[in-house]
Amino acid sequence: MKFVKNGFLLVLGVVLVVSLAACGAKKESGAKEESYTPKELTVQFVPTIEANTIEAKAKPLEKLLSDELGIPVKVTVSTDYNTIIEAMASKQTDVGIMPPNAYVLGHEQEAADAILQAQRFAIKQPGGETSTELADGYRAMIVVKKGSPIKNLKDLKGKKIAAQDVVSASGYVFPVAEMQKAGINVDKEIQFATVKGIDAGLMAVLDGSVDAAFSFEDGRNLLKKDLPDVFDKLDAMYFTEAKIPNDAIAVRPDLSDKWKTKVQDAFVAIGKSDKGRELISSLYAHEGYVPADDSSFDIVREYAKEVGQ
């Protein structure tokens, strides 16, 4: 009996030791990740026009941010939407200027937290003129050549459409979701030509290599400087019912609270200065920044689900 009792106590002791060790391991694994303080800030963004035409324009942003933050800043241009998510997930990039759907995917992978949302000038239709009213969101549009027989969504069946990466909100997700709601089987009834840059998609419509192109409202303004009559040559056939939230300025989640605030303040300051606002407007049509609310991107999550993402 004494042997059984001692054996029981020995087993109990082992169980307690193992349990305590397991609890300790669990506590350690669930501990808050140590915050990150950058010595050089790395910033990356996805261009809305062809990357090789915009990378040089992005360089002045390095100096503006460095002057605000007091440390060196390196700005790079991502090749596509997935690249920026991977760069933030692997902690190769500290700050991402991210289109809405890319941000949502990055946030779901715990790679990006939004600290700011961009503001843009609202677009007035018809005509596509830029107003002086700031807006938090915009519509996607489908563009066709002037005189095209395509007059509505169902007319797109059997046609070739220039689209952006499949995670692009205006360049794929939102127009495709509304096409599907209209009864179009995009997998069987649409031929997509993937291009890089809204301007490239619109040019493909002009040269006749595609029947239509997805764009943000009003992407025709991208071509207006070189093609003053672009609004006479391209028609906005369709505007999405839902508005897309503007881009997010997102940071890697382990960035220290102090540096999250510093980055936030730096972008806001740049957006308020004449020189800074001119730069971000030319780069990304941003006219300033306001604090971000992650729930603003719920419509993106809803539409992404509609297209199977």
Secondary structure per residue as TSV (DSSP state, phi and psi in degrees):
chain	resnum	aa	ss	phi	psi
A	1	M	-	360.0	-40.9
A	2	K	H	-63.3	-37.7
A	3	F	H	-65.5	-42.5
A	4	V	H	-63.0	-43.2
A	5	K	H	-63.2	-45.1
A	6	N	H	-64.8	-39.1
A	7	G	H	-63.5	-39.5
A	8	F	H	-63.4	-43.5
A	9	L	H	-64.3	-37.2
A	10	L	H	-64.3	-45.6
A	11	V	H	-62.6	-42.3
A	12	L	H	-61.1	-41.1
A	13	G	H	-63.0	-42.3
A	14	V	H	-63.1	-42.7
A	15	V	H	-60.9	-42.7
A	16	L	H	-64.0	-42.8
A	17	V	H	-62.1	-46.3
A	18	V	H	-63.3	-41.4
A	19	S	H	-64.5	-44.9
A	20	L	H	-63.6	-38.9
A	21	A	H	-64.1	-41.1
A	22	A	H	-65.2	-41.9
A	23	C	H	-62.2	-41.1
A	24	G	H	-63.4	-41.7
A	25	A	H	-65.3	-39.5
A	26	K	H	-65.0	-42.4
A	27	K	H	-62.9	-40.8
A	28	E	H	-66.2	-41.8
A	29	S	H	-70.3	-27.9
A	30	G	T	-92.0	2.4
A	31	A	S	-66.4	150.0
A	32	K	-	-64.7	133.5
A	33	E	-	-64.2	141.2
A	34	E	-	-62.4	134.3
A	35	S	-	-70.6	151.4
A	36	Y	B	-105.6	132.2
A	37	T	-	-116.6	114.6
A	38	P	-	-77.4	143.9
A	39	K	S	-97.6	-25.1
A	40	E	S	-138.0	131.0
A	41	L	E	-92.7	128.5
A	42	T	E	-105.1	127.9
A	43	V	E	-123.9	136.7
A	44	Q	E	-136.6	147.1
A	45	F	E	-144.0	161.5
A	46	V	-	-101.5	122.8
A	47	P	-	-75.7	149.3
A	48	T	S	-91.3	-11.6
A	49	I	S	-121.8	175.6
A	50	E	-	-56.2	132.3
A	51	A	G	-58.9	-37.8
A	52	N	G	-69.3	-14.4
A	53	T	G	-94.1	-8.5
A	54	I	T	-118.0	-19.1
A	55	E	H	-59.2	-42.0
A	56	A	H	-65.0	-34.9
A	57	K	H	-67.4	-24.4
A	58	A	H	-78.9	-18.3
A	59	K	H	-58.3	-41.0
A	60	P	H	-58.6	-23.3
A	61	L	H	-64.2	-29.9
A	62	E	H	-58.3	-47.8
A	63	K	H	-68.3	-42.0
A	64	L	H	-60.7	-44.9
A	65	L	H	-69.1	-40.6
A	66	S	H	-62.4	-40.2
A	67	D	H	-63.4	-35.9
A	68	E	H	-76.2	-36.9
A	69	L	H	-95.1	-24.0
A	70	G	S	80.4	13.3
A	71	I	S	-135.7	161.1
A	72	P	-	-62.2	146.7
A	73	V	E	-130.5	134.2
A	74	K	E	-117.6	122.8
A	75	V	E	-109.4	129.0
A	76	T	E	-127.6	160.7
A	77	V	E	-106.3	127.3
A	78	S	-	-75.5	149.2
A	79	T	S	-78.2	-29.0
A	80	D	S	-161.0	-178.3
A	81	Y	H	-68.0	-36.6
A	82	N	H	-68.5	-34.1
A	83	T	H	-61.8	-41.9
A	84	I	H	-68.6	-34.6
A	85	I	H	-66.4	-45.3
A	86	E	H	-63.0	-38.8
A	87	A	H	-64.5	-38.0
A	88	M	H	-76.9	-36.3
A	89	A	H	-65.2	-35.2
A	90	S	T	-89.1	2.8
A	91	K	T	63.8	27.9
A	92	Q	S	-85.6	-18.2
A	93	T	-	-126.9	133.2
A	94	D	S	-88.8	-36.5
A	95	V	E	-131.8	134.0
A	96	G	E	-121.1	129.0
A	97	I	E	-92.1	101.5
A	98	M	E	-117.5	131.0
A	99	P	-	-58.2	155.8
A	100	P	H	-56.4	-43.9
A	101	N	H	-71.6	-35.5
A	102	A	H	-63.2	-39.9
A	103	Y	H	-62.6	-46.0
A	104	V	H	-58.1	-45.0
A	105	L	H	-65.0	-41.4
A	106	G	H	-65.6	-37.5
A	107	H	H	-67.9	-39.0
A	108	E	H	-64.5	-29.8
A	109	Q	T	-88.7	9.2
A	110	E	T	57.3	36.4
A	111	A	-	-108.9	-13.8
A	112	A	-	-149.6	133.7
A	113	D	E	-121.2	126.2
A	114	A	E	-74.8	131.2
A	115	I	E	-113.9	-22.7
A	116	L	E	-142.8	155.6
A	117	Q	E	-125.4	137.9
A	118	A	E	-73.2	151.8
A	119	Q	E	-113.2	142.9
A	120	R	E	-129.4	160.6
A	121	F	E	-72.5	135.1
A	122	A	E	-67.2	152.0
A	123	I	E	-103.0	134.8
A	124	K	E	-98.5	133.2
A	125	Q	T	-120.3	151.3
A	126	P	T	-76.5	162.2
A	127	G	T	112.4	-25.3
A	128	G	T	70.8	20.7
A	129	E	E	-72.9	147.6
A	130	T	E	-83.8	128.7
A	131	S	E	-90.8	-178.1
A	132	T	E	-101.3	5.2
A	133	E	E	-88.2	127.9
A	134	L	E	-80.7	143.3
A	135	A	E	-135.1	151.4
A	136	D	S	-91.5	-7.5
A	137	G	E	-153.1	176.8
A	138	Y	E	-154.6	167.2
A	139	R	-	-99.9	158.7
A	140	A	E	-90.9	158.6
A	141	M	E	-139.5	158.3
A	142	I	E	-115.8	124.4
A	143	V	E	-109.3	138.3
A	144	V	E	-130.7	165.9
A	145	K	E	-73.6	145.2
A	146	K	T	-53.9	131.6
A	147	G	T	86.8	1.9
A	148	S	-	-63.8	145.1
A	149	P	S	-72.6	-8.2
A	150	I	-	-77.9	112.8
A	151	K	-	-116.7	-16.7
A	152	N	S	-151.1	176.7
A	153	L	G	-59.6	-42.3
A	154	K	G	-66.3	-23.5
A	155	D	G	-68.9	-12.3
A	156	L	G	-78.8	-11.7
A	157	K	T	-58.1	130.0
A	158	G	T	81.8	3.8
A	159	K	-	-100.0	166.7
A	160	K	E	-104.0	127.4
A	161	I	E	-122.8	132.9
A	162	A	E	-79.9	122.0
A	163	A	E	-127.9	162.1
A	164	Q	-	-92.2	-169.9
A	165	D	-	-51.9	147.3
A	166	V	T	-65.1	-12.2
A	167	V	T	-99.1	6.2
A	168	S	-	-74.9	126.6
A	169	A	I	-64.0	-55.8
A	170	S	I	-82.6	-26.9
A	171	G	I	-87.0	-1.9
A	172	Y	I	-161.2	-62.7
A	173	V	I	-57.4	-55.2
A	174	F	H	-68.5	-47.8
A	175	P	H	-64.2	-37.4
A	176	V	H	-66.4	-41.9
A	177	A	H	-59.1	-42.3
A	178	E	H	-76.8	-26.7
A	179	M	H	-66.0	-41.1
A	180	Q	H	-65.7	-38.7
A	181	K	H	-63.0	-27.2
A	182	A	T	-83.4	1.9
A	183	G	T	94.2	14.9
A	184	I	-	-93.6	128.5
A	185	N	-	-87.7	95.6
A	186	V	H	-66.4	-26.4
A	187	D	H	-69.7	-32.7
A	188	K	H	-106.3	-25.3
A	189	E	H	-109.8	-3.5
A	190	I	-	-127.4	138.9
A	191	Q	E	-106.6	119.1
A	192	F	E	-98.3	139.3
A	193	A	E	-115.4	109.9
A	194	T	E	-79.4	125.8
A	195	V	-	-124.9	162.6
A	196	K	S	-108.0	107.6
A	197	G	S	107.6	132.4
A	198	I	H	-59.2	-38.1
A	199	D	H	-61.4	-38.0
A	200	A	H	-64.8	-38.2
A	201	G	H	-65.6	-41.9
A	202	L	H	-67.9	-37.5
A	203	M	H	-64.6	-33.7
A	204	A	H	-65.7	-33.3
A	205	V	H	-67.8	-44.0
A	206	L	H	-61.2	-40.5
A	207	D	T	-86.3	-0.2
A	208	G	T	83.0	6.4
A	209	S	S	-76.8	-15.9
A	210	V	S	-136.5	163.9
A	211	D	S	-89.9	-25.3
A	212	A	E	-157.5	168.3
A	213	A	E	-145.4	145.0
A	214	F	E	-84.5	144.1
A	215	S	E	-154.1	163.8
A	216	F	E	-83.7	162.1
A	217	E	T	-82.6	126.8
A	218	D	T	-112.8	102.1
A	219	G	G	-62.0	-16.7
A	220	R	G	-61.1	-24.3
A	221	N	G	-63.9	-22.1
A	222	L	G	-63.5	-29.0
A	223	L	T	-99.8	-6.8
A	224	K	T	-62.3	-34.9
A	225	K	T	-63.7	-44.4
A	226	D	T	-87.3	-25.7
A	227	L	-	-128.2	82.2
A	228	P	T	-57.4	-25.0
A	229	D	T	-98.0	20.0
A	230	V	H	-59.9	-34.1
A	231	F	H	-69.7	-21.1
A	232	D	H	-83.0	-19.6
A	233	K	H	-99.5	-24.3
A	234	L	E	-122.4	133.3
A	235	D	E	-105.3	143.1
A	236	A	E	-85.6	99.7
A	237	M	E	-76.2	-32.3
A	238	Y	E	-152.0	141.0
A	239	F	E	-118.4	137.5
A	240	T	-	-66.2	148.0
A	241	E	S	-69.4	-39.7
A	242	A	S	-87.9	146.5
A	243	K	-	-92.8	146.2
A	244	I	E	-98.2	129.9
A	245	P	E	-65.2	145.9
A	246	N	-	-64.2	168.9
A	247	D	-	-56.7	153.7
A	248	A	E	-104.2	143.0
A	249	I	E	-96.4	111.4
A	250	A	E	-118.8	151.1
A	251	V	E	-122.8	157.9
A	252	R	-	-64.2	137.0
A	253	P	T	-59.6	-26.6
A	254	D	T	-85.5	0.4
A	255	L	B	-60.3	134.9
A	256	S	-	-61.4	152.2
A	257	D	H	-58.0	-37.7
A	258	K	H	-59.6	-43.5
A	259	W	H	-78.8	-27.1
A	260	K	H	-61.2	-43.7
A	261	T	H	-66.6	-40.8
A	262	K	H	-63.0	-43.6
A	263	V	H	-65.1	-43.0
A	264	Q	H	-59.1	-48.8
A	265	D	H	-63.6	-35.8
A	266	A	H	-65.3	-46.1
A	267	F	H	-66.7	-39.5
A	268	V	H	-61.9	-43.3
A	269	A	H	-63.4	-42.2
A	270	I	H	-62.4	-41.4
A	271	G	H	-66.2	-21.3
A	272	K	H	-92.5	-18.2
A	273	S	S	-84.5	149.5
A	274	D	H	-61.0	-47.1
A	275	K	H	-64.8	-43.7
A	276	G	H	-67.0	-43.1
A	277	R	H	-65.1	-37.7
A	278	E	H	-61.9	-39.0
A	279	L	H	-68.6	-51.7
A	280	I	H	-68.0	-25.6
A	281	S	H	-70.4	-40.9
A	282	S	H	-72.8	-30.7
A	283	L	H	-77.3	-46.0
A	284	Y	H	-140.8	10.3
A	285	A	-	59.3	27.7
A	286	H	-	-86.4	138.9
A	287	E	-	-116.4	6.4
A	288	G	E	152.2	-179.8
A	289	Y	E	-138.8	146.1
A	290	V	E	-129.2	157.7
A	291	P	E	-55.2	141.0
A	292	A	-	-89.6	147.4
A	293	D	-	-123.5	116.8
A	294	D	G	-57.4	-30.4
A	295	S	G	-64.7	-19.7
A	296	S	G	-62.7	-20.0
A	297	F	G	-96.7	8.7
A	298	D	H	-64.2	-33.4
A	299	I	H	-64.0	-31.9
A	300	V	H	-67.2	-42.8
A	301	R	H	-61.1	-40.3
A	302	E	H	-64.2	-46.2
A	303	Y	H	-71.4	-35.0
A	304	A	H	-62.6	-37.9
A	305	K	H	-64.6	-36.9
A	306	E	H	-60.9	-31.9
A	307	V	T	-100.6	13.8
A	308	G	T	83.7	20.0
A	309	Q	-	-98.9	360.0
